Amino acid sequence: MKNDAIRHAVREMADAVTGTRIQKIRLLDSHTLIIDLYGRNGLFVLAVSLNRRDRGFHLLFEKIHGAYLYRSPASQQLYALVRGFRVQQMQHAEQYVLMKIRSSAVCYLFFDFKAFDIFVLDEGGGIVFRFFKYGIEADTSVFRLIAGPVKGNEDSEAGGTGPGIYSESGSPESEKTPQLGELPLNRDLSKEFFTKRSLSLVRGTLKVIKGESKKVVRLLEKLHLEEQEIENSEAIRHRGELLKYNLSKVRKGATSVTLGDFDGNDVEIVLDPACSPVENMNRYFKRYKKLGRKREVFEKKCAYETGRHAALDRLLRHVSDKKNISLKTPPSAVLDLLQGEYFRESFRRRVGKALVQRPAGRPMKREEKKEGFLRLTSRTGKIILVGRNARENEELAIRKARGNDLWFHVEDGTGSAVVLRYDRKGEFQESDIDDASALALYFSKARGQGAGSVVYTFCKHLNKPKGSKPGYVIYHKNKSRYTVLEEKVLAQLIDSKIPIGKVGLKLNKR
């Protein structure tokens, strides 16, 4: 879209979206935001494209299937900043769109199509958030030129937005709010948006299918050459037989030899000069046996690849002719066609990536995780970690613990691994070792005896034998301590348990 198209689209939609609240912010690709605005007239979907080759700012009138939308850390942070804010005004100037939003305070969404970035600005124009951290440097001083006329006057008209500006109470001041049917330019832009995206999905899918088809064609050509070689296997055996009965006539180091066959015909046999006559003979017999084994699987392999090529051709025609791939239909409409023996899992994954165009990299972790180890503190404040099963014992001792941490375990029998964290502020006190030993004894099968021997050593002296069962470690340079469980000390240690907090989504600070 050009600046004029964006300006006219903003003017056309301004009254319709004024008073709506920001409900969702998601991504269609790394440079296209889909913003859901909900108001008294229903749901408005705003598409903002910051792509250098195809920028855009307009409403959508058809639903994008949720499988194509996703969230990134940046979009999550932007959503957290403006969630529930009410749109008060929309203005356009040159290559900028300014959206005034308000909740408990006024701020601005600043869409910069010159720097191809989105900013959250405070009431004075200061940058609160920038969507693309490493984008082009932007001059937000233009904010004052756009917002200046309306600052301090909630009800004035500016930027060509026309009537229908909402007051702070959220009530429309105009008599009539434009309906969806009165936005012809935005409707045309929405239709163009879906058409372009559908063609892009079709092109990406066809590229993957054609690439796979070319691989199959090359493989079939290779199989055709192997077929010719298999058909000549008897000739290879015949040459080996001739060498076998004429070894005395073969000179070592020769590159070829001509021998008469059993029918009186002269046959030229190619030799490897680095091999002896016997080795050359064995090479022909080995090659004949290998071709014999290959003949057994060749027909199945050739039939499979021929069927795969035919299946890919059918899929190619289906995607090319019908062109039914669209943001409105789920990716499963195409992926369901890829069931069967002729479509491998790697090919299905490539088609899925062509349909759902998400940026590469590690996916955002949305699920909450819990740290499995028990966390307690000694009487002097040192952290003590306790494993709860064999897997956690191994994870704690071999991977989680540091070299100068102390590892404790009941000397005879099974139990939990206990790690006393090293603190640079001070060395281990005797009471720290007593506390960790007591916990190692308490979280073992020797608890009922009330006393027992506990072994301990530095974690750098632990080793995990290859192939050993989970939780099994070897230790050396260890010491032993006879420990007696004291109810008062145990109660104090158990009460020191640090609650395991839920580790939620961490947003990137910008």
MIVO-289504 format. One record per residue (C-alpha): residue in three letters; chain; x negated, y negated, z negated. Coordinates in steps of 0.5 Angstrom, whole numbers, plus 500, padded with zeros to 3 digits. Each point is the difference from the previous one (the first is absolute). Layout:
<pts>
(pt ALA, A, (X, Y, Z))
...
</pts>
This chain:
<pts>
(pt MET, A, (500, 500, 500))
(pt LYS, A, (498, 493, 501))
(pt ASN, A, (500, 494, 496))
(pt ASP, A, (507, 498, 503))
(pt ALA, A, (503, 506, 499))
(pt ILE, A, (498, 501, 493))
(pt ARG, A, (503, 493, 499))
(pt HIS, A, (506, 501, 503))
(pt ALA, A, (501, 507, 496))
(pt VAL, A, (499, 497, 494))
(pt ARG, A, (505, 494, 501))
(pt GLU, A, (505, 505, 502))
(pt MET, A, (499, 505, 494))
(pt ALA, A, (499, 494, 495))
(pt ASP, A, (507, 499, 497))
(pt ALA, A, (502, 508, 501))
(pt VAL, A, (494, 502, 495))
(pt THR, A, (500, 494, 495))
(pt GLY, A, (502, 503, 493))
(pt THR, A, (498, 507, 502))
(pt ARG, A, (496, 503, 495))
(pt ILE, A, (493, 504, 502))
(pt GLN, A, (502, 507, 499))
(pt LYS, A, (494, 504, 503))
(pt ILE, A, (494, 499, 503))
(pt ARG, A, (497, 506, 505))
(pt LEU, A, (495, 501, 505))
(pt LEU, A, (502, 503, 507))
(pt ASP, A, (492, 499, 502))
(pt SER, A, (494, 497, 497))
(pt HIS, A, (502, 493, 503))
(pt THR, A, (508, 501, 500))
(pt LEU, A, (504, 498, 494))
(pt ILE, A, (507, 502, 499))
(pt ILE, A, (504, 496, 495))
(pt ASP, A, (507, 502, 497))
(pt LEU, A, (504, 493, 498))
(pt TYR, A, (507, 502, 497))
(pt GLY, A, (505, 495, 499))
(pt ARG, A, (507, 498, 500))
(pt ASN, A, (501, 502, 507))
(pt GLY, A, (496, 507, 499))
(pt LEU, A, (493, 502, 502))
(pt PHE, A, (496, 496, 505))
(pt VAL, A, (493, 503, 502))
(pt LEU, A, (495, 496, 502))
(pt ALA, A, (494, 502, 504))
(pt VAL, A, (493, 496, 500))
(pt SER, A, (495, 502, 505))
(pt LEU, A, (493, 498, 499))
(pt ASN, A, (497, 503, 505))
(pt ARG, A, (495, 496, 505))
(pt ARG, A, (503, 502, 506))
(pt ASP, A, (508, 501, 498))
(pt ARG, A, (501, 495, 494))
(pt GLY, A, (508, 499, 498))
(pt PHE, A, (505, 498, 495))
(pt HIS, A, (507, 502, 501))
(pt LEU, A, (506, 504, 497))
(pt LEU, A, (501, 507, 502))
(pt PHE, A, (507, 503, 501))
(pt GLU, A, (499, 507, 501))
(pt LYS, A, (497, 504, 494))
(pt ILE, A, (493, 503, 500))
(pt HIS, A, (500, 507, 497))
(pt GLY, A, (496, 500, 494))
(pt ALA, A, (495, 506, 502))
(pt TYR, A, (497, 494, 504))
(pt LEU, A, (499, 495, 494))
(pt TYR, A, (495, 501, 495))
(pt ARG, A, (497, 495, 494))
(pt SER, A, (493, 498, 499))
(pt PRO, A, (496, 497, 494))
(pt ALA, A, (501, 493, 503))
(pt SER, A, (507, 501, 502))
(pt GLN, A, (501, 503, 493))
(pt GLN, A, (497, 494, 497))
(pt LEU, A, (504, 495, 504))
(pt TYR, A, (506, 503, 499))
(pt ALA, A, (499, 500, 492))
(pt LEU, A, (498, 492, 501))
(pt VAL, A, (507, 498, 504))
(pt ARG, A, (505, 506, 498))
(pt GLY, A, (507, 497, 499))
(pt PHE, A, (498, 493, 502))
(pt ARG, A, (505, 496, 503))
(pt VAL, A, (499, 497, 507))
(pt GLN, A, (502, 493, 500))
(pt GLN, A, (497, 497, 506))
(pt MET, A, (496, 502, 507))
(pt GLN, A, (496, 495, 504))
(pt HIS, A, (495, 501, 506))
(pt ALA, A, (495, 495, 502))
(pt GLU, A, (495, 502, 505))
(pt GLN, A, (497, 507, 499))
(pt TYR, A, (503, 500, 493))
(pt VAL, A, (506, 503, 496))
(pt LEU, A, (502, 497, 493))
(pt MET, A, (505, 504, 496))
(pt LYS, A, (502, 497, 494))
(pt ILE, A, (502, 505, 494))
(pt ARG, A, (502, 499, 493))
(pt SER, A, (501, 504, 494))
(pt SER, A, (498, 497, 493))
(pt ALA, A, (495, 496, 504))
(pt VAL, A, (499, 497, 507))
(pt CYS, A, (495, 503, 505))
(pt TYR, A, (499, 501, 507))
(pt LEU, A, (499, 506, 505))
(pt PHE, A, (495, 497, 505))
(pt PHE, A, (500, 503, 507))
(pt ASP, A, (494, 498, 504))
(pt PHE, A, (499, 502, 507))
(pt LYS, A, (494, 497, 501))
(pt ALA, A, (496, 504, 495))
(pt PHE, A, (505, 506, 501))
(pt ASP, A, (501, 500, 492))
(pt ILE, A, (505, 499, 495))
(pt PHE, A, (499, 496, 494))
(pt VAL, A, (504, 499, 493))
(pt LEU, A, (500, 493, 498))
(pt ASP, A, (502, 497, 494))
(pt GLU, A, (504, 493, 500))
(pt GLY, A, (494, 496, 501))
(pt GLY, A, (497, 504, 505))
(pt GLY, A, (495, 504, 497))
(pt ILE, A, (498, 507, 502))
(pt VAL, A, (503, 505, 495))
(pt PHE, A, (499, 506, 505))
(pt ARG, A, (497, 502, 507))
(pt PHE, A, (503, 506, 504))
(pt PHE, A, (493, 501, 504))
(pt LYS, A, (495, 499, 495))
(pt TYR, A, (494, 500, 505))
(pt GLY, A, (504, 496, 506))
(pt ILE, A, (499, 493, 503))
(pt GLU, A, (499, 494, 496))
(pt ALA, A, (506, 497, 500))
(pt ASP, A, (502, 492, 499))
(pt THR, A, (506, 500, 495))
(pt SER, A, (500, 492, 500))
(pt VAL, A, (505, 501, 505))
(pt PHE, A, (505, 502, 495))
(pt ARG, A, (500, 493, 497))
(pt LEU, A, (502, 498, 507))
(pt ILE, A, (506, 505, 501))
(pt ALA, A, (502, 500, 492))
(pt GLY, A, (499, 492, 499))
(pt PRO, A, (507, 498, 502))
(pt VAL, A, (504, 504, 496))
(pt LYS, A, (495, 500, 494))
(pt GLY, A, (505, 498, 494))
(pt ASN, A, (506, 500, 504))
(pt GLU, A, (503, 507, 500))
(pt ASP, A, (506, 498, 504))
(pt SER, A, (497, 496, 506))
(pt GLU, A, (499, 503, 507))
(pt ALA, A, (493, 500, 503))
(pt GLY, A, (497, 504, 506))
(pt GLY, A, (506, 501, 504))
(pt THR, A, (503, 505, 495))
(pt GLY, A, (507, 497, 501))
(pt PRO, A, (506, 500, 495))
(pt GLY, A, (501, 506, 495))
(pt ILE, A, (494, 498, 495))
(pt TYR, A, (502, 504, 494))
(pt SER, A, (499, 496, 493))
(pt GLU, A, (497, 503, 494))
(pt SER, A, (507, 503, 498))
(pt GLY, A, (500, 504, 506))
(pt SER, A, (506, 497, 503))
(pt PRO, A, (500, 498, 508))
(pt GLU, A, (501, 493, 501))
(pt SER, A, (503, 501, 507))
(pt GLU, A, (507, 502, 501))
(pt LYS, A, (498, 506, 505))
(pt THR, A, (494, 505, 499))
(pt PRO, A, (498, 502, 507))
(pt GLN, A, (501, 508, 501))
(pt LEU, A, (496, 505, 503))
(pt GLY, A, (504, 499, 507))
(pt GLU, A, (498, 493, 501))
(pt LEU, A, (492, 501, 500))
(pt PRO, A, (499, 502, 508))
(pt LEU, A, (493, 499, 500))
(pt ASN, A, (498, 504, 494))
(pt ARG, A, (504, 505, 503))
(pt ASP, A, (496, 500, 506))
(pt LEU, A, (494, 500, 497))
(pt SER, A, (502, 506, 495))
(pt LYS, A, (502, 504, 507))
(pt GLU, A, (493, 498, 503))
(pt PHE, A, (497, 502, 493))
(pt PHE, A, (503, 507, 500))
(pt THR, A, (499, 501, 508))
(pt LYS, A, (492, 499, 499))
(pt ARG, A, (499, 504, 494))
(pt SER, A, (504, 506, 503))
(pt LEU, A, (496, 499, 507))
(pt SER, A, (494, 500, 495))
(pt LEU, A, (502, 506, 496))
(pt VAL, A, (501, 504, 507))
(pt ARG, A, (493, 498, 503))
(pt GLY, A, (497, 502, 493))
(pt THR, A, (503, 507, 500))
(pt LEU, A, (499, 501, 508))
(pt LYS, A, (493, 499, 499))
(pt VAL, A, (499, 505, 495))
(pt ILE, A, (504, 505, 504))
(pt LYS, A, (496, 499, 506))
(pt GLY, A, (494, 500, 496))
(pt GLU, A, (502, 507, 498))
(pt SER, A, (502, 502, 507))
(pt LYS, A, (493, 498, 503))
(pt LYS, A, (497, 505, 494))
(pt VAL, A, (504, 506, 502))
(pt VAL, A, (499, 499, 508))
(pt ARG, A, (492, 500, 498))
(pt LEU, A, (501, 506, 496))
(pt LEU, A, (504, 503, 506))
(pt GLU, A, (495, 499, 505))
(pt LYS, A, (494, 503, 495))
(pt LEU, A, (505, 506, 499))
(pt HIS, A, (500, 500, 508))
(pt LEU, A, (493, 501, 500))
(pt GLU, A, (499, 505, 495))
(pt GLU, A, (506, 504, 504))
(pt GLN, A, (495, 500, 506))
(pt GLU, A, (494, 502, 496))
(pt ILE, A, (504, 506, 497))
(pt GLU, A, (502, 502, 506))
(pt ASN, A, (493, 501, 502))
(pt SER, A, (498, 504, 494))
(pt GLU, A, (499, 506, 504))
(pt ALA, A, (495, 497, 504))
(pt ILE, A, (496, 498, 494))
(pt ARG, A, (501, 507, 497))
(pt HIS, A, (497, 502, 507))
(pt ARG, A, (494, 496, 500))
(pt GLY, A, (498, 502, 493))
(pt GLU, A, (501, 507, 503))
(pt LEU, A, (495, 499, 505))
(pt LEU, A, (495, 497, 496))
(pt LYS, A, (501, 506, 495))
(pt TYR, A, (498, 505, 506))
(pt ASN, A, (494, 495, 503))
(pt LEU, A, (497, 497, 494))
(pt SER, A, (493, 502, 503))
(pt LYS, A, (501, 496, 506))
(pt VAL, A, (502, 494, 496))
(pt ARG, A, (494, 495, 498))
(pt LYS, A, (499, 497, 494))
(pt GLY, A, (501, 492, 500))
(pt ALA, A, (504, 501, 507))
(pt THR, A, (506, 495, 501))
(pt SER, A, (504, 505, 505))
(pt VAL, A, (499, 507, 503))
(pt THR, A, (503, 503, 506))
(pt LEU, A, (502, 507, 499))
(pt GLY, A, (504, 505, 504))
(pt ASP, A, (507, 503, 497))
(pt PHE, A, (503, 507, 501))
(pt ASP, A, (503, 498, 506))
(pt GLY, A, (493, 498, 503))
(pt ASN, A, (502, 492, 500))
(pt ASP, A, (495, 495, 497))
(pt VAL, A, (502, 497, 494))
(pt GLU, A, (496, 493, 498))
(pt ILE, A, (500, 500, 492))
(pt VAL, A, (499, 494, 496))
(pt LEU, A, (495, 501, 494))
(pt ASP, A, (497, 496, 494))
(pt PRO, A, (493, 499, 501))
(pt ALA, A, (499, 499, 493))
(pt CYS, A, (503, 507, 498))
(pt SER, A, (497, 507, 502))
(pt PRO, A, (503, 505, 505))
(pt VAL, A, (504, 504, 494))
(pt GLU, A, (502, 493, 497))
(pt ASN, A, (503, 498, 507))
(pt MET, A, (504, 506, 501))
(pt ASN, A, (503, 500, 493))
(pt ARG, A, (502, 493, 501))
(pt TYR, A, (504, 502, 506))
(pt PHE, A, (503, 506, 496))
(pt LYS, A, (502, 495, 494))
(pt ARG, A, (503, 495, 504))
(pt TYR, A, (504, 506, 503))
(pt LYS, A, (503, 502, 493))
(pt LYS, A, (501, 493, 498))
(pt LEU, A, (505, 499, 506))
(pt GLY, A, (503, 506, 499))
(pt ARG, A, (502, 498, 493))
(pt LYS, A, (502, 493, 503))
(pt ARG, A, (505, 504, 505))
(pt GLU, A, (504, 502, 494))
(pt VAL, A, (502, 493, 497))
(pt PHE, A, (499, 496, 507))
(pt GLU, A, (507, 502, 502))
(pt LYS, A, (503, 498, 494))
(pt LYS, A, (496, 493, 499))
(pt CYS, A, (502, 499, 508))
(pt ALA, A, (507, 501, 499))
(pt TYR, A, (500, 496, 493))
(pt GLU, A, (497, 494, 503))
(pt THR, A, (504, 500, 507))
(pt GLY, A, (506, 500, 495))
(pt ARG, A, (497, 494, 496))
(pt HIS, A, (499, 496, 507))
(pt ALA, A, (507, 501, 502))
(pt ALA, A, (503, 498, 493))
(pt LEU, A, (496, 494, 500))
(pt ASP, A, (503, 498, 507))
(pt ARG, A, (507, 501, 498))
(pt LEU, A, (498, 495, 494))
(pt LEU, A, (497, 495, 504))
(pt ARG, A, (506, 500, 505))
(pt HIS, A, (505, 499, 494))
(pt VAL, A, (496, 494, 497))
(pt SER, A, (499, 497, 507))
(pt ASP, A, (507, 501, 503))
(pt LYS, A, (504, 499, 494))
(pt LYS, A, (496, 495, 496))
(pt ASN, A, (504, 501, 494))
(pt ILE, A, (495, 498, 495))
(pt SER, A, (502, 494, 496))
(pt LEU, A, (499, 497, 493))
(pt LYS, A, (507, 501, 499))
(pt THR, A, (499, 508, 501))
(pt PRO, A, (496, 504, 495))
(pt PRO, A, (493, 503, 502))
(pt SER, A, (503, 506, 499))
(pt ALA, A, (504, 500, 506))
(pt VAL, A, (494, 501, 504))
(pt LEU, A, (496, 504, 495))
(pt ASP, A, (506, 505, 499))
(pt LEU, A, (498, 502, 508))
(pt LEU, A, (493, 502, 498))
(pt GLN, A, (502, 506, 496))
(pt GLY, A, (498, 507, 503))
(pt GLU, A, (493, 504, 501))
(pt TYR, A, (498, 495, 506))
(pt PHE, A, (499, 494, 496))
(pt ARG, A, (495, 500, 495))
(pt GLU, A, (500, 496, 493))
(pt SER, A, (494, 495, 502))
(pt PHE, A, (504, 498, 506))
(pt ARG, A, (507, 499, 496))
(pt ARG, A, (495, 496, 495))
(pt ARG, A, (498, 496, 506))
(pt VAL, A, (507, 499, 503))
(pt GLY, A, (502, 498, 493))
(pt LYS, A, (495, 494, 500))
(pt ALA, A, (502, 498, 507))
(pt LEU, A, (507, 499, 497))
(pt VAL, A, (498, 497, 493))
(pt GLN, A, (495, 495, 502))
(pt ARG, A, (497, 499, 493))
(pt PRO, A, (493, 497, 499))
(pt ALA, A, (494, 505, 498))
(pt GLY, A, (498, 501, 493))
(pt ARG, A, (502, 503, 493))
(pt PRO, A, (507, 500, 499))
(pt MET, A, (503, 496, 494))
(pt LYS, A, (501, 504, 494))
(pt ARG, A, (507, 498, 498))
(pt GLU, A, (501, 506, 495))
(pt GLU, A, (498, 499, 493))
(pt LYS, A, (494, 504, 497))
(pt LYS, A, (499, 502, 493))
(pt GLU, A, (493, 502, 497))
(pt GLY, A, (500, 507, 498))
(pt PHE, A, (495, 500, 494))
(pt LEU, A, (502, 498, 493))
(pt ARG, A, (497, 493, 498))
(pt LEU, A, (498, 499, 492))
(pt THR, A, (495, 496, 496))
(pt SER, A, (495, 502, 495))
(pt ARG, A, (500, 497, 493))
(pt THR, A, (495, 495, 503))
(pt GLY, A, (504, 498, 506))
(pt LYS, A, (496, 505, 505))
(pt ILE, A, (505, 503, 506))
(pt ILE, A, (501, 507, 500))
(pt LEU, A, (503, 504, 506))
(pt VAL, A, (503, 507, 499))
(pt GLY, A, (502, 505, 506))
(pt ARG, A, (506, 503, 499))
(pt ASN, A, (499, 506, 505))
(pt ALA, A, (494, 504, 504))
(pt ARG, A, (501, 495, 506))
(pt GLU, A, (500, 494, 495))
(pt ASN, A, (494, 503, 496))
(pt GLU, A, (496, 500, 507))
(pt GLU, A, (502, 494, 502))
(pt LEU, A, (498, 496, 494))
(pt ALA, A, (493, 504, 499))
(pt ILE, A, (498, 500, 507))
(pt ARG, A, (503, 494, 503))
(pt LYS, A, (503, 495, 495))
(pt ALA, A, (494, 500, 495))
(pt ARG, A, (494, 496, 501))
(pt GLY, A, (493, 503, 498))
(pt ASN, A, (499, 497, 493))
(pt ASP, A, (507, 502, 498))
(pt LEU, A, (500, 505, 495))
(pt TRP, A, (504, 507, 502))
(pt PHE, A, (503, 504, 494))
(pt HIS, A, (503, 507, 500))
(pt VAL, A, (502, 505, 495))
(pt GLU, A, (494, 505, 500))
(pt ASP, A, (504, 507, 500))
(pt GLY, A, (507, 500, 504))
(pt THR, A, (504, 496, 504))
(pt GLY, A, (502, 493, 499))
(pt SER, A, (500, 493, 503))
(pt ALA, A, (494, 496, 502))
(pt VAL, A, (499, 494, 496))
(pt VAL, A, (495, 494, 503))
(pt LEU, A, (498, 494, 495))
(pt ARG, A, (499, 494, 505))
(pt TYR, A, (493, 497, 499))
(pt ASP, A, (500, 492, 498))
(pt ARG, A, (495, 496, 502))
(pt LYS, A, (501, 496, 494))
(pt GLY, A, (497, 505, 495))
(pt GLU, A, (498, 507, 499))
(pt PHE, A, (504, 506, 498))
(pt GLN, A, (502, 500, 493))
(pt GLU, A, (500, 506, 496))
(pt SER, A, (507, 499, 499))
(pt ASP, A, (502, 499, 507))
(pt ILE, A, (497, 507, 501))
(pt ASP, A, (504, 503, 494))
(pt ASP, A, (506, 497, 503))
(pt ALA, A, (499, 503, 507))
(pt SER, A, (498, 507, 497))
(pt ALA, A, (506, 500, 496))
(pt LEU, A, (504, 499, 506))
(pt ALA, A, (497, 505, 504))
(pt LEU, A, (501, 505, 494))
(pt TYR, A, (508, 497, 500))
(pt PHE, A, (501, 501, 507))
(pt SER, A, (498, 507, 500))
(pt LYS, A, (502, 507, 498))
(pt ALA, A, (496, 500, 494))
(pt ARG, A, (504, 494, 497))
(pt GLY, A, (504, 505, 496))
(pt GLN, A, (494, 502, 496))
(pt GLY, A, (498, 493, 498))
(pt ALA, A, (493, 500, 501))
(pt GLY, A, (495, 503, 505))
(pt SER, A, (494, 498, 504))
(pt VAL, A, (500, 495, 506))
(pt VAL, A, (495, 499, 505))
(pt TYR, A, (498, 493, 503))
(pt THR, A, (495, 497, 505))
(pt PHE, A, (499, 495, 505))
(pt CYS, A, (504, 500, 506))
(pt LYS, A, (494, 500, 505))
(pt HIS, A, (498, 507, 497))
(pt LEU, A, (506, 503, 503))
(pt ASN, A, (501, 504, 506))
(pt LYS, A, (505, 503, 504))
(pt PRO, A, (498, 507, 503))
(pt LYS, A, (503, 501, 507))
(pt GLY, A, (506, 504, 501))
(pt SER, A, (501, 501, 492))
(pt LYS, A, (507, 499, 498))
(pt PRO, A, (503, 493, 498))
(pt GLY, A, (498, 497, 494))
(pt TYR, A, (494, 504, 499))
(pt VAL, A, (493, 497, 499))
(pt ILE, A, (493, 501, 498))
(pt TYR, A, (497, 496, 495))
(pt HIS, A, (493, 499, 497))
(pt LYS, A, (496, 496, 495))
(pt ASN, A, (506, 501, 495))
(pt LYS, A, (501, 499, 493))
(pt SER, A, (505, 503, 495))
(pt ARG, A, (504, 497, 495))
(pt TYR, A, (504, 504, 495))
(pt THR, A, (507, 496, 499))
(pt VAL, A, (505, 501, 495))
(pt LEU, A, (507, 496, 502))
(pt GLU, A, (502, 495, 495))
(pt GLU, A, (507, 498, 500))
(pt LYS, A, (499, 493, 499))
(pt VAL, A, (495, 499, 505))
(pt LEU, A, (504, 504, 505))
(pt ALA, A, (506, 496, 499))
(pt GLN, A, (496, 493, 501))
(pt LEU, A, (497, 503, 506))
(pt ILE, A, (507, 502, 503))
(pt ASP, A, (503, 494, 498))
(pt SER, A, (495, 496, 504))
(pt LYS, A, (502, 503, 507))
(pt ILE, A, (500, 495, 505))
(pt PRO, A, (507, 500, 504))
(pt ILE, A, (499, 502, 507))
(pt GLY, A, (502, 494, 504))
(pt LYS, A, (503, 501, 507))
(pt VAL, A, (495, 498, 506))
(pt GLY, A, (505, 496, 505))
(pt LEU, A, (499, 497, 506))
(pt LYS, A, (494, 495, 500))
(pt LEU, A, (500, 494, 505))
(pt ASN, A, (494, 497, 503))
(pt LYS, A, (499, 493, 497))
(pt ARG, A, (499, 495, 506))
</pts>
